Amino acid sequence: MSKTDDNLKIAFADESQTNIEYLAYAQKAIDEGYVEVAQLFREAAGAEVVHALTHLKVMDVVKSTRENLREAAEGESLEIMSMYPKFIEEAEGEGRKEASESFRIAFEREKHHRDMFRQALKRMSA
């Protein structure tokens, strides 16, 4: 993998994370009564999505719908089988109840997502 490929992955991850952070900042601004500031964060968040999507396109990540469904189901399965169980266990071991609960909620939803992707793939194949 080239340095540019590595940089694209880093840039994609950064733009994606920044998008979510800006959305969280916007919600906090609304909670504090700063509606105009919230709108600024939302506009910037939208731009971050455009940047991330452009990086994905250049990385040739998006394939056919069938391939995307397979990839999505596999990604969800990995989170279910290894990532979230480990994260839950470690959070509980550290006494981080709030983090553990956050991981558990995501873990359960990932099962639903995996199943939705698998069912859609079966319907396409029928």
C-alpha positions as CSV (number, residue, x, y, z in Angstrom):
1,M,0.0,0.0,0.0
2,S,1.3,3.4,-0.9
3,K,1.8,6.4,1.3
4,T,-1.1,8.1,-0.5
5,D,-3.4,5.1,0.2
6,D,-2.4,5.3,3.9
7,N,-3.1,9.1,3.9
8,L,-6.5,8.6,2.2
9,K,-7.5,6.1,5.0
10,I,-6.3,8.6,7.7
11,A,-8.1,11.5,6.0
12,F,-11.3,9.5,5.7
13,A,-11.3,8.4,9.3
14,D,-10.6,12.0,10.4
15,E,-13.3,13.6,8.3
16,S,-15.8,10.9,9.5
17,Q,-15.0,11.4,13.1
18,T,-15.1,15.2,12.8
19,N,-18.5,15.0,11.2
20,I,-19.9,13.2,14.3
21,E,-18.1,15.5,16.7
22,Y,-19.6,18.5,15.0
23,L,-23.0,17.0,15.1
24,A,-22.6,16.5,18.9
25,Y,-21.3,20.0,19.3
26,A,-24.4,21.3,17.4
27,Q,-26.7,19.4,19.8
28,K,-24.8,20.8,22.8
29,A,-25.2,24.3,21.3
30,I,-28.9,23.8,20.9
31,D,-29.2,22.5,24.5
32,E,-27.5,25.7,25.6
33,G,-29.7,27.9,23.5
34,Y,-27.1,28.8,20.8
35,V,-29.2,27.9,17.7
36,E,-27.0,29.9,15.3
37,V,-23.9,28.3,16.5
38,A,-25.5,24.9,16.2
39,Q,-26.2,25.7,12.5
40,L,-22.5,26.5,12.0
41,F,-21.5,23.2,13.4
42,R,-24.1,21.4,11.2
43,E,-22.9,23.2,8.0
44,A,-19.3,22.2,8.8
45,A,-20.4,18.6,9.6
46,G,-22.0,18.4,6.1
47,A,-18.8,19.5,4.5
48,E,-16.9,16.9,6.4
49,V,-19.2,14.2,4.9
50,V,-18.5,15.5,1.4
51,H,-14.8,15.2,2.1
52,A,-15.1,11.7,3.5
53,L,-17.2,10.5,0.6
54,T,-14.7,12.0,-1.9
55,H,-11.9,10.1,-0.1
56,L,-13.9,6.8,-0.2
57,K,-14.5,7.3,-4.0
58,V,-10.8,7.8,-4.6
59,M,-10.1,4.7,-2.5
60,D,-12.5,2.7,-4.6
61,V,-14.3,1.4,-1.5
62,V,-17.8,1.4,-2.9
63,K,-18.6,-1.5,-5.1
64,S,-21.8,-3.1,-6.4
65,T,-24.8,-3.2,-4.1
66,R,-24.3,-7.0,-3.7
67,E,-20.7,-6.5,-2.8
68,N,-21.5,-3.7,-0.4
69,L,-24.2,-5.8,1.3
70,R,-21.7,-8.6,1.8
71,E,-19.0,-6.2,3.1
72,A,-21.5,-4.5,5.4
73,A,-22.7,-7.9,6.9
74,E,-19.1,-9.1,7.4
75,G,-18.2,-5.8,9.1
76,E,-21.1,-6.1,11.4
77,S,-20.2,-9.7,12.2
78,L,-16.7,-8.7,13.1
79,E,-18.0,-6.1,15.5
80,I,-20.4,-8.7,17.0
81,M,-17.9,-11.5,17.3
82,S,-14.8,-9.7,18.5
83,M,-14.9,-6.0,18.9
84,Y,-17.9,-5.3,21.2
85,P,-17.6,-8.3,23.5
86,K,-14.0,-7.3,24.2
87,F,-14.9,-3.7,24.7
88,I,-17.8,-4.6,27.1
89,E,-15.6,-6.9,29.1
90,E,-12.8,-4.3,29.4
91,A,-15.2,-1.5,30.4
92,E,-16.8,-3.7,33.0
93,G,-13.4,-4.7,34.3
94,E,-12.5,-1.0,34.7
95,G,-15.8,-0.2,36.4
96,R,-17.0,1.9,33.5
97,K,-20.7,1.1,33.6
98,E,-21.7,3.9,31.2
99,A,-19.2,2.8,28.6
100,S,-20.2,-0.8,29.0
101,E,-23.9,0.1,28.5
102,S,-23.0,2.2,25.4
103,F,-21.1,-0.8,24.0
104,R,-23.9,-3.2,24.8
105,I,-26.5,-1.1,23.0
106,A,-24.3,-0.9,19.9
107,F,-23.6,-4.6,20.1
108,E,-27.3,-5.4,20.1
109,R,-28.0,-3.0,17.2
110,E,-25.1,-4.4,15.2
111,K,-26.9,-7.8,15.2
112,H,-30.0,-6.2,13.7
113,H,-27.9,-4.4,11.1
114,R,-26.1,-7.6,10.1
115,D,-29.4,-9.4,9.7
116,M,-30.9,-6.6,7.6
117,F,-27.9,-6.7,5.3
118,R,-28.1,-10.5,5.0
119,Q,-31.8,-10.5,4.3
120,A,-31.4,-7.8,1.6
121,L,-28.7,-9.9,0.0
122,K,-31.0,-12.9,0.0
123,R,-33.8,-11.0,-1.6
124,M,-31.5,-9.8,-4.3
125,S,-30.3,-13.3,-5.0
126,A,-33.9,-14.7,-5.2
